[in-house]
Amino acid sequence: MKIEVISFILFATITTIFSQHLKIVSLYPSFNEAINDTSDFKIKIIFDNKIDTIGLERKIYLFSDYTSSKKYIYKVEDTTLTITPDKPYFSGEKITVIITKSINGLNGENFSGFSWQFSFNLLNKNEPSFNLKKTYTNFNGEHLSFLNLNNDKYPDLILTDNYQKGAVILNKYGKDLMLWQELPTSPHGIIISDVDLDFKKEIHSNSFYFDLEQQENYYFFEDTSIHFGNQDMNFDAFPDFIIKKNINDTTQYISLRLNNGNGTYQEKEDTIVTDNNIVLFKVADFNNDGINDIIYLTNVFPTISGSSGENKIKILFLDQFLNIVNTYVLKEDALPDGYYFGYFRKLNITDFNNDSFLDIQLLTNIHDLIFINNKNGEFFNDVNHIIFTGGGDSPHNAITTDMDGDGWADLLYSYTIPPENFSKLYILFNPADSTITFWDKKFTIDQKEPALIKDIISADFNNDQKIDICALWDDGIKIYYNNTLERINESGIKKPEYFIIYQNYPHPFNNSTTIEYEINRLGLVKLVIYNAIGQKIKTLINRTQYPGKYKVNWDGKDFTGKNCPSGIYLCSLRIDNARKTKKIILLR
């Protein structure tokens, strides 16, 4: 049996030189790569020396923004480590791989730790089309997040407001939403991570964390004003908190609260930075050295009506010991004429031009701008590289996601225009050309007057491997499902079709034939050959597969390896509980 699935593997060369002896020389997937072919997916890491495999499963961790830490199996051959996740991934899912500092070379070489991120995009390229599934008027709040809390392939929702109230909302197989658990939150929102590496997510506020497996238990922290978490900063795999505290009305400092791995946290003795009017901050690896950096924004005004400060972007490049080794600052007065930061509303981080380096988008009350990474962690600030995507005083929001399946990050926008409060939800498509500095191709999903869109998220909510949209309007939660693949049946009525099996070729055949099929959702696939009286001859495929086109070769033999006689055979393709069959003629 021969299975052919077209795949392309690109090994990214790591140029970072660590002070320790053991180094990574290449990896797959590369930094920030979007994987669109998951057939026989494996993570591959090549070191410069052989590694010690004792306890290796406790030294490498996979984290998913959909679920939690992932289980896997591994194989070591010479200097190559191959990791195979134990469960399939989902379209839109982001994965962080953490190689902890506890790994050693076979001869005792030390390792400093390393991490990187990639994602999955399993869509076929097409013009998206969305249907409003349902409006849930019984759910109201200010902020939306998602996670798959029960690992049933259907992302659930976390709803919070500005009054320290929240709720966990269960997604019932993409068909309905149900309140599962109420919980206290904070005005600063929540963070979702696997705090204790038990393969289950916990929900964090600035004053507690909530264990989803023990619904009544709340674990309280000392108030930290604002924090940003779910990032391992010291390469022990346990997610740490990056916190911001106020020194006075205009001055703040950013520091780390390190996870001790036993449910307690310890604040780092030295603050990382002190500055005035810090309004936003996040963690990401901007120079692709495998070590997280910290980016933060400061405003001229701490609030729109305030005073003092300056508009700037600042990146702190850290080493494995959490020391600042370099800084980068981009101030508003360094921008070309006609470009302004304004008051910062939001910071988005993704790779907009597919060069493996993270870029940023700033949402402000004047301009919304994309700044492209120059591949050393800094950003181009000339008119040929700054990309304009909107902006203005009107309340608006944007998130990054590939909505049309072309492999380029698009922007999902929400806008509300006062005083009528005309609200609009639309996609701003990435032109897939980094020389175009004005994005204007829009696709409207919904609009209403008067109305207010409070928050937006995107995920595959009905497990068909297409990115859907969830919007929090002032009258409730609305889910917009990305249409499935449509075919025309004999009656001329369009209906969704989740898989297709094509006629084999050559047909009839003598020695071997190729069977092609196409699926457009994740599922358990069984491809079986039967004879004319329904007896099973051979099973060609029996495993979970991702959406895509597949080819399988049948050599005309049964499961014992004997040649089958001439005659009519049936090729049955079954996905979950649905089945289709094609007639095959074998001529000896």
Secondary structure, 3 states (H helix, E strand, C coil): CEEECCCCCCCEECCCCCCCCCCEEEEECCCCCEECCCCCCCEEEEECCCECCCCHHHCEEEEECCCCEECEEEEEECCEEEEEECCCCCCCCEEEEEECCCCCECCCCCCCCEEEEEEECCCCCCCCCEEEEEEECCCCCCEEEEECCCCCCCCEEEEECCCCEEEEEEEECCCEEEEEEEEECCCCCCEEECCCCCCCCEEECCCEEEECCCCCCEEECCCCCEEEEEECCCCCCCCEEEEEEECCCCEEEEEEEEECCCCCEEECCCCCEEEECEEEEEEECCCCCCCCEEEEEECCCCCCCCCCCCCEEEEEEECCCCCEEEEEEEEHHHCCCCCCCCCEEEEEEECCCCCCCCEEEEEECCCEEEECECCCCCECCCCCCCEEEECCCCCEEEEEECCCCCCCCEEEEEEEECCCCEEEEEEECCCCCCCCCECCCEEEEEEECCCCEEEEEEECCCCCCCCEEEEEECCEEEEEEECCCEEECCCCCEEECCEEECCCECCCECCCEEEEEEECCCEEEEEEEEECCCCEEEEEEEEEECCEEEEEEECCECCCCCECCCEEEEEEEEECCEEEEEEEEECC
